């Protein structure tokens, strides 16, 4: 008895590969206020696939009309520290 799946007719899913994921990442980083529908149209994938890429692959969620990562990257943390330090120094000078 063979426990492996038999080949099925039909085309495999090609919209959920590295290329669309990279394109979605670029578009969202350039403009975080874009809607899922706009991003999906630009990349040429379906709404559901785009939503899955954003939420599962890129681990982003919608917050106040912006896509943000669940956890900030090291670069984002460094940017926040430098901005806060700069603001604190400005406030102390006044």
N, C-alpha and C positions, 0 to 999 in steps of 0.2 A: 504494500500500500504506500502511495506517495502522498506526503503531507504538504507539498509545495503547491502554490497557486498556479493554475493554468494561465497561459497568456490570453488576454482578452482583446477583442477588436476595438479600435478607436485610437484616438490620438492622446498621448499623455499630456498632462498639464505643463505648459511652458511659460505661463505668466508668473509663476512663483519661483524664479531663479535669481541668481545674484545680480544680473543686470537691472531688472526693475527695482530691486531693493535698493541698489546704489542710486538709481535715478530718483526714487522717492526721497531718499535721505538728502540728496543734494537740493531738491526743490523745497523741502521742509526747512532745511537750514538756511536757505536763502530768504524765505518768507514764511514765518511760522503762523501767519494769520490766514493761510490758504485753507480752503475746505477740502474734505476728502474727495468730493466730486471733481473739483478743479484739478487736484493732483492726479486722480485717476484718468481724467481726460488727457492731461499733458503727457502722461507716461503711456497711455493706450492700454490700460488694464481695466478690469471691472471694479466697481465700487467696493464690493466685498473683498476682493483680493487686496486692494489698496488698504482697506481698513485692517485686514489681517496682517499685512506687512508693517503698518504703523504700530499696532498694538502688540503683536507677538514677536516679530523679528527685531524691530527697533525699540520695543518696550517704551512706547510713548503713550500718553493719554491726553485728552483734551482738557485744558484748564483755561478758563476765561478767554475763549476764542483763540488759543494758541496751543500748539503741540509742544509739549515739554517732556524731557526724559524723566522717568521715575526717579532715578538717582543721578545727580549731576556728575559730570566727568571731572577728572583732575584739572583740566584746563578751565572749566567753568568755575570750579571752586577757587582756583587761583585768581580768576577775573573778579569774582565777588570780593575776595579779600583785598585786592588792590583798590577796587572801587570804594569799599567801606573805609579803608585806611585813608584814601584821598579825601573822602567826605569828612572824616573825623578831623583831619588836619585843617581843612578849610573852616570847619566850625570853630576850632580852637583859635584860629587867627582873628576871628571876628569879635 
